[in-house]
Amino acid sequence: MKKTIAIIGAAGNMGSGISFNLAKAGYRILLAGKDQSKLSNLLTKIKESVPNADVEILDCSKEASWEADIIIPAIPFQSQVEVADKIKDVVTGKIVISISNPLNETYDGLVTDP
């Protein structure tokens, strides 16, 4: 049975790249994010490149996380707590992979102690 992966922040650079590659690998992908037009463009690009891709857009990160086996929050470090609060009730027993780096807003230092 194919795994379902929710990409929260799929419209961003990292999220879209991960979504595209996982769709090519044959996973069911749930795209979630704030910018619906960027998500629509990403969905179109994925379908053009991988016509049989199993990809859809969900406008709620909690709903996407609920449906997913694996959740990848591809979001800025500063947004992690907010997103974790939204999805915490539906992630029990699921794999959550954070790809965030604790960089400051100018990307020239860390917001955490080294």
For each residue, the residues with C-beta under 8 A, 3 or more apart:
1:
2: 26 27 28 54
3: 27 28 69 70
4: 27 28 29 30 67 68 69 70
5: 22 27 28 29 30 68 69 70 71 72
6: 29 30 32 58 61 64 65 67 68 70 71 72
7: 10 15 18 19 22 29 30 31 32 72 74
8: 15 32 33 61 64 65 71 72 73 74 75 83 87
9: 12 14 15 32 33 73 74 75 79
10: 7 15 16 18 19 31 32 33 39 42 74
11: 15 16 31 33 34 35 38 39 42
12: 9 15 16 33 74 75
13: 16 17
14: 9 17 18 74 99
15: 7 8 9 10 11 12 18 19 33 72 74 75
16: 10 11 12 13 19 20 38 42
17: 13 14 20 21
18: 7 10 14 15 21 22 72 74 99
19: 7 10 15 16 22 23 29 31 42 46 55
20: 16 17 23 24 42 45 46 49
21: 17 18 24 25
22: 5 7 18 19 25 27 29
23: 19 20 26 27 29 46 50 53 54 55
24: 20 21 49 50 53
25: 21 22
26: 2 23 54
27: 2 3 4 5 22 23 54
28: 2 3 4 5 54 55
29: 4 5 6 7 19 22 23 46 53 54 55 56
30: 4 5 6 7 55 56 57 58 64 67 68
31: 7 10 11 19 39 42 43 55 56 57 58 64
32: 6 7 8 9 10 39 57 58 59 60 61 63 64
33: 8 9 10 11 12 15 36 38 39
34: 11
35: 11 38 39
36: 33 39 40 57 59
37: 40 41
38: 11 16 33 35 41 42
39: 10 11 31 32 33 35 36 42 43 57
40: 36 37 43 44 57
41: 37 38 44 45
42: 10 11 16 19 20 31 38 39 45 46
43: 31 39 40 46 47 55 56 57
44: 40 41 47 48
45: 20 41 42 48 49
46: 19 20 23 29 42 43 49 50 53 55
47: 43 44 50 51 53 55
48: 44 45 51
49: 20 24 45 46 53
50: 23 24 46 47 53
51: 47 48
52:
53: 23 24 29 46 47 49 50
54: 2 23 26 27 28 29
55: 19 23 28 29 30 31 43 46 47
56: 29 30 31 43
57: 30 31 32 36 39 40 43
58: 6 30 31 32 61 63 64 67
59: 32 36 63
60: 32 63 64
61: 6 8 32 58 64 65 83 86 87
62: 65 66 86 87 89 90
63: 32 58 59 60 66 67
64: 6 8 30 31 32 58 60 61 67 68 71
65: 6 8 61 62 68 71 87 90 91 94
66: 62 63 90
67: 4 6 30 58 63 64
68: 4 5 6 30 64 65 71 94
69: 3 4 5 94 95
70: 3 4 5 6 94 95 96 97
71: 5 6 8 64 65 68 87 91 94 95 96 97
72: 5 6 7 8 15 18 96 97 98 99
73: 8 9 79 80 83 84 96 98 99 100
74: 7 8 9 10 12 14 15 18 99 100
75: 8 9 12 15 79 80 83 100
76: 79 80 100
77: 80 100 101 102 103 111
78: 105 111
79: 9 73 75 76 82 83
80: 73 75 76 77 83 84 98 100
81: 84 85
82: 79 85 86
83: 8 61 73 75 79 80 86 87
84: 73 80 81 87 88
85: 81 82 88
86: 61 62 82 83
87: 8 61 62 65 71 83 84 90 91
88: 84 85 91
89: 62
90: 62 65 66 87 94
91: 65 71 87 88 94 96
92:
93:
94: 65 68 69 70 71 90 91
95: 69 70 71
96: 70 71 72 73 91
97: 70 71 72
98: 72 73 80
99: 14 18 72 73 74
100: 73 74 75 76 77 80
101: 77
102: 77 110 111 112
103: 77 107 109 110 111
104: 107 108 109 110 111
105: 78
106: 109
107: 103 104
108: 104
109: 103 104 106
110: 102 103 104 113 114
111: 77 78 102 103 104
112: 102
113: 110
114: 110
